[in-house]
């Protein structure tokens, strides 16, 4: 039994709407009409059930049966807005799942995406998984897929950093913050965060980078707000954005107004036992640089303290 059929078979009837499996002839006809070769997991899923629906606390998924898969991708509005793509199904809320058979988006052949029909096109799409199996895993896990970055936003953000955050097995992630939630937080805090930090929060609204000798725990937006309001921080490092902790000895903060002379939003680490800009260690010019330094295993406390003057 393949991985995707194992996952589907394990779902209770309350979460999986399924029927009989598709015939080899029907699957072959879908391939012939669309001029593609379906990957093994898509074929296995259709053999398991000729169309199925998965209920989720996050985003739902309905994969069409072979009758719909045969011709849906050739509808005029699909050919206009998603040329070369293969429509797989819907979330039942006005969005389509589709696959990229020819790797036009450069995320892998048959990578799976979700796009609202109200914003049809590649830019408005969200990458869900490298395969249908990965997409199904995200659905089963209850993820709200709309919290993921759109292709357009990923292009605006540092793509190597997004890739690092999503692929490293040394980063423990949570659910990402939506663009609306991040915008609201910025407005409430009267700040403008840089693209790499916005990208990080979009991937995971708070996460932990596990490393030795120093780790980094990025706060969620709510935690950043609470930390910024704490009297000890307002007094010792006024005007700074408290990004998170190392889990043990100190806190990371961003200098959003370049008070310390290393650039707007340069990142520092300061021991909680000696709070103040003079005892702060410069970590990097950006948050992404700070994450990379932590992953490299550098002892950030071995760096020189900033000192009493901006030198």
N, C-alpha and C positions, 0 to 999 in steps of 0.2 A: 504494500500500500504506500502510495506517495505521501509526501509531507502534507500537501494541500488536502488530500482526501482524508488523511488522519485528523487534521484540524476540523474539517467539516463534519466528519463522522462523530466527533466528540461533543459537538454542540447539542444541547437539548432541543427538543421539538419546539419549545417556546421561543427559541432564538433562530432557528433555521427553517425556512420554508423551501422544501425541495420536492422534486418529482422523480420520474424515471430518468435513466441516463440516456444520453444521445447516442445514436448509432454511428458507427464509423463512417457510413455513407454521408450522413448529415454533416459531420465534422469536416469531411473531405470536401463537401460542396461549399461550406463556408470559406475554406481556404482557396478553392478554385475561383469562386465569384469575386473574392477580394484580392486575389493575387498575392497571398501571403502564406507563410508556413507557421501555424500556431505553435508556441512553445509547449513543452511537455506538460507543464502544470496546468495550462489552460485546457489542453486536451483531456487531462485526467479529471479536471473539475467538471467538464461537460459530460464525460463518461459517467461520473458519479451522479450528476443531475443536470438535465438539459434545461439550464436556467435555475437560479436559486436566489434566495434572499436571506441576508444576515441582519438580525436586529442587534442594536448596540446602544449603550448609554451615551455614546458619542455620536458618530456619524454612521448611518445605515448604508448597506450596500445591496443592490439587486443586480445580479449578472443575468443578462438576457439569454434566452434559449437560442438554439441554432436558427430558428425561423427569423428572429429579429437580427441576430448577428450577421446574417447573410447579406442584408441590404441596408441596414441602418447607416452605415458609414458612407453610403453613396447618396444620401439625401442632400439636396442643394446647399442647405445652410451649414451642414457638416463639411462638405467639400470646400465651401467658401472660407469658413473660419478655422477649420481644423484639417487642412489638406494633408492627405497621406496618413491620417490617423485612423485607428480602428476602434470604434465605439464598443465598449464592453457592457455598459449598463448605466444605472442611475442610483442616486441616493434617496430618491423618492421625495426630495425637497427642492427640485428645480435645478439639479446639477447632474452632469454626466461623468462617468468613469470612461477613460479611453486609454489605449495603449499606443505606443510609438514604434511600429514594426520596423521602421528603417532608421531608427536612431537620429531623427532630424533635430531633436532637442538636445542631443549629445549627453543624455543621461543613461544610455544603454538601450539596446534593441528590446522592445516590448516592455520598457518601464511603464508603470501605470500612473495616471494622473487623474485629478478631479477638477472639473471646471464648471462654474455656475453658467447656466444658459443665459443669464442676464449680462454676463461679461465674457462671452464666448471668444476664445482665442488662446494662443499659447501663453501670452503674457499673464493672463488671469488664471492660469492653471497652477495647481499645486502638485508637486511630486509626492506620490503616496508610497511607492515602493519600486525596487528594481525589477520585481516580478509580481505576478498576481498573488503568489503565495505570500510575499511580504505585505502586500496590500491587505489581504485577508487577515493576517496577523494583527495589523494596526486596527482593523475594524473590531476584531474579537477582543482586543485589549481595551476597547472602549474609548479610543482616542477621538477627540474632536479635530477632524482633519482640517477644519477651517482655521485652526490656530497656526497651521503651517504657513510658511512664507510662499507667496506667489512667485512664479518664475521671474516676473518683472522685479519684484523686491529682492530676490536673490541676486539679480544682476546688479542692483544698486548697492548691495552689501559686499563686503570682502568675501568672495566665494571660497577662497582657500580656508578662511577662518570658519565659515559655516560648515564646510566639509570636515574640518578638524573636530568641531563641536559635535557633529552628528555621527562621526565614525569612531572616535577614540573610545576604547574599552576602559579607559581610566577616568572617564567623566560620567558621573551619575546624574542623569537628567530627569526633569519633571515635565509637565505640560508647558508648552510655549504660551506666551502672552500674545493676544491678538493685537493687531495694529491699533484698533480702537482703544484697547485697554492701555497700551503704551502711550498713545497720544493724550489720553485722559490724565494719566499719571504725570506726564510732562507739564500739562497745563496746570494741574493742581500744585505741582512743586515749583512752577515758574522756572523751569530749566529746559535746556535743549541738549539731549544726549547725542553723542557721536554715533555714526552708523554701525561701528563694530559692536558697541554695547547694545544698541537697538536690535541688531541681528542676534546677539546672544540671548536676549530676553525673548525674542521671537522663537528661537529654537527651544529654549527652556527657561521658564520664569523662575530662576534660581537653580543652581546646580553646583556640584562639588567636583573639583579637579583633584584627584588623588595622586599624591606624589610625596617623595621624601627628599629633603627634610621638611619642606614647607608645602602645605596643601592650600587650596583656595576654595572657599565656599562663597559663591555669589549669592547675595540675598535676592529674594523676590522683590518686586516693586513695593509691595506693602511693607516688607521688612526694611527696605531702604528708607522709606518715609519715617517709620518709627525710630530707626537709628539716628536719622538726621535731626529728630526732635529731642533726642536725649541731651540732657544738660551737660554731661561730661564732654560730649563731642562738640556741642555748640560753643563751649568755653575754650577747649584745648585746640581744636582744629576748625575754627569757624569758617563757614562758607564752603566747606568740602562736602562732596557726595560720598556717603559711606557705602561702599560697594559690597563688603562682606568681611569675612574673617579668614584666618588661617586655621581655624578650628582649635587653637590652643593659646597662642601668645599674643596675637595682634589683630589689627583690622587693616583692610585695604581701603583706600579712599582715592577719589579722583579730584583733582584741583581744577574745577570747571572754569575759574577766572584767572588762571595762571598766576596765582599769588606767589608761587615758589620759583617762578622763572624758568620752568622746563616745558612750557606749552600748555594750552588749554586741554584739560582732561588728562594730563599726565597722571600716571598711577603711582601711588606710594603705599608702603607698608609701615605701620607704626605699632610698637609694643603697647598693649593696653596698660602696662605697669608704668609707662613713661609717656603718656599721651602728649603730643605737641608736634609742631612742624619741625622743631630743631632735632628731634629724635627720629624723624621719619626717614625711611630708606626709599630712594627713587627706584622704581621697578621698571618702568618703561613709558614711552611717549603715548601709548594707547593701551586700551584694555586687552586687545588681542595680543600685544607684545607681552603683557603681564602673564596671560594664560600660557603662552609659549615658554616663558622663563620658568614658570612653575613646573610645566611638563618636562622641561629639560633637567629638572632635579637640582637647580641651583639653590644654594643656601642664601636666601635673600637677606637674612640678618647679618651676613658677613659683609654686606655692602656698607659703605660709609654712611653715617647719619647726615642728614641735610645740613645741620648746624644752625647757628643763630642768625646767619645772614644769607641772602640769596646769592650764593657764590657757587 
